[in-house]
Amino acid sequence: MSTSSIPPTSSSTSSAGLQLNSLGSGSSSQITGLASGLNTDAIITEEMAIYQQPVTNLQNVSSGLTAENKQLTSIQTALQTLAADAQALGDPALFQTSQSVTSSDPTRVSASSSTGAGVGGYQVSVTALANSAQRTFSYASPAAADTVTIDGQAVPVSAGESASDFVNSINSNSNLDVYAAATSTGTIVMSNRATGNTGAGFIAVSDTAGALTEQTALAKQGQDAAFSVDGVSGTSHSNTVTNAIAGVSLSLTGVTSTSGPITINVAAPAANSANIEGAINTYATQYNAVIAQIQTQLTTPPSTSDPTVGTLYGDPSSRVS
């Protein structure tokens, strides 16, 4: 029996071309070469890469097709917008004539026309504005239920009803011809819902329980608007006057006693140049954007590293002649 010592083992032992590599503590060993000296890990990796290449190619083709479809869809959307702009530019309504009506002082008298009017300038003076008739009452909450009759319409008042509740019941009643407002001094002001002179018998009010007491000194009769056009006087129940200038509607918002007459100008019928110019600019802008978008796609060369770049490069079907 030999008593010679056994040499210490190592992490790698070679015998007939067999190589044992330790992967570290706690890891399994890996045998390469298999007695032939070949690096089987590298061979397997390379073969797997070869088998993976068709999959990678298909993935690149798929990415390229998706990018191409996205670009074509974007171009299609831009062309559809361009077609709509061209249709709007060719719409006969764009070139229909209309008349513009202007006022030298629209803060006092503004004017408009929807059907056409006589061309020229008109001098308009306003001496009075139309307003509604008014009556003012002191209000006391009734101790018992009450009924107030306003121009023949009965308005019930409950016991203890506040002034604001009474006003709300008037304003929400569509059968009445008056509005009401509760002032900070505790009074209630009733006014006709329509402006204009209604004569002396305006806003007839009767009260069975005495909730309302009229302050007669504050009664105010309704008034018609008074105006003149080129020296011809006229009146109107409303501050909107449609029969003073043929085809023109006047809106009276202030008197001209100190400022003098206001000039209303009615222009000759013409197409709206601003609208036509806007339609042309819209079409031209969209056309240039579409051409630039297509040219960019046609002149961007493909990339060897990114399959989504240059998918329409040199595409004859996308060229713009």
Buried (B, 14 or more C-beta within 10 A) or exposed (E): EEEEEEEEEEEEEEEEEBBBBEEEEEEEEEEBBEEEEEEEEEEEEEEEEEEEEEEEEEEEEEBBEEBBEEBBEEBEEBBEBBEEBBEBBEEEEBEEEBBEBBBBBEEBBBBBBEEBBEEEEBBBBBEBBBBBBBBBBBBEBBEEEBBBEBBEEEBEBBEEBEBEEBBBBBEEBEEBBBBBBBEEEEBBBBBBEBBBBBEEEBBEBEBBBEBBEBEEEEBBBBBBBBBBBEEEEEBBBBBEBEEBBEBBBBBBBBBBEEBEBBBBBBBEEEEBEEBEEEBEEBBEEBBEEBEEBBEEBBEBEBEEEEBBBBBBBEBEEBEEE
